[in-house]
Amino acid sequence: GTVISEMSILTAAHCFINKTFNLTHNDVLIKIAEHDLSDPNDGVYLTACGTTPHPDYSNATRFDMDFFIVKLCSPIVFNKTMSPVCIPPIQTNGNEYENLVHTTMGWGDTDP
């Protein structure tokens, strides 16, 4: 997932909802700021207190509206190793980012 605010993680709905399971916040333990997988003490564990899938997400279409918000029980204290994703400022006309090349990164299946 991606830290989008001190209280919210954006992730993919298909990681929580599929044909065999439907996870809730009770099933989730979040770890952020892990930079060294070989160090068991690296990173910070957070507890989820709520989850919200995109209202139009459907497992049948799998990747359409594949968004899911995890709400944290306590805020992340940002520092040099923990910070939210950089999101562009609010657009004044609503189209400043149209027809531009964009790069996205993340985990997951890329097959249609």
C-alpha positions in Angstrom: 0.0 0.0 0.0 0.8 3.7 -0.1 0.8 6.1 2.8 -1.5 8.9 1.7 -2.0 10.7 5.1 -1.1 10.2 8.7 -4.3 8.1 9.2 -4.8 6.4 5.8 -3.2 3.8 3.5 -4.2 3.4 -0.1 -4.0 -0.2 -1.4 -5.7 -2.5 -3.9 -9.1 -3.9 -3.2 -8.3 -7.2 -4.8 -5.8 -7.8 -2.0 -8.6 -7.7 0.5 -11.6 -9.0 -1.5 -11.6 -11.9 -3.9 -13.5 -15.1 -4.6 -12.1 -17.0 -1.6 -11.8 -14.3 1.2 -13.1 -11.0 2.3 -10.7 -9.4 4.8 -11.6 -6.7 7.3 -9.5 -4.4 9.4 -9.4 -7.1 12.1 -7.3 -9.3 9.7 -4.7 -6.6 8.9 -1.4 -5.6 10.5 0.5 -2.9 8.6 4.2 -2.4 8.5 5.7 0.8 7.1 9.2 2.3 6.8 10.8 -1.1 6.3 13.9 -0.5 4.3 16.0 -3.5 5.2 14.2 -6.9 4.9 17.1 -8.6 6.7 16.7 -6.5 9.8 13.7 -7.8 11.9 13.7 -4.5 13.9 13.4 -2.3 10.8 10.0 -0.6 10.3 7.0 0.2 12.4 3.8 -1.9 12.8 0.5 -0.2 12.8 -3.0 -1.4 13.6 -6.0 -0.9 11.2 -9.3 0.4 12.7 -11.3 0.4 9.5 -11.4 -0.4 5.8 -13.3 1.1 2.9 -13.3 -0.4 -0.6 -14.2 1.8 -3.6 -18.0 1.6 -3.8 -17.9 0.5 -7.5 -15.3 -2.2 -7.0 -16.4 -5.7 -8.1 -14.3 -8.8 -7.8 -15.9 -9.9 -11.1 -14.1 -7.1 -13.0 -11.1 -7.4 -10.7 -9.1 -4.3 -11.7 -11.8 -1.8 -12.3 -12.0 0.6 -9.4 -9.5 -1.5 -7.6 -9.0 0.9 -4.7 -9.1 0.3 -1.0 -8.5 2.6 2.0 -7.2 1.3 5.3 -7.8 3.7 8.2 -5.3 3.5 11.0 -6.1 3.5 14.7 -3.4 6.1 15.5 -1.6 8.6 13.3 1.8 8.0 11.7 4.4 10.4 13.1 6.2 11.5 9.9 10.0 11.8 9.9 12.9 11.2 7.4 12.0 7.5 7.0 8.2 7.7 7.1 6.3 10.2 4.9 3.2 10.2 2.7 3.3 9.9 -1.1 3.8 13.2 -2.9 0.5 14.1 -4.5 0.2 17.0 -7.0 -1.5 20.1 -5.7 -5.2 20.7 -6.3 -5.8 21.6 -10.0 -7.3 25.0 -10.7 -8.9 24.0 -14.0 -9.2 20.3 -13.4 -7.2 19.4 -16.5 -3.6 20.4 -15.8 -2.4 16.8 -15.8 -4.3 15.7 -18.9 -2.4 14.6 -22.0 0.9 14.3 -20.1 3.1 11.3 -19.7 2.7 9.8 -16.2 4.7 7.1 -14.4 3.1 4.9 -11.8 4.7 2.2 -9.6 3.5 -0.5 -7.4 2.9 -4.2 -6.8 0.4 -6.3 -8.6 -0.7 -8.0 -11.7 -0.3 -6.1 -15.0 -2.1 -8.5 -17.3 -5.4 -7.2 -18.5 
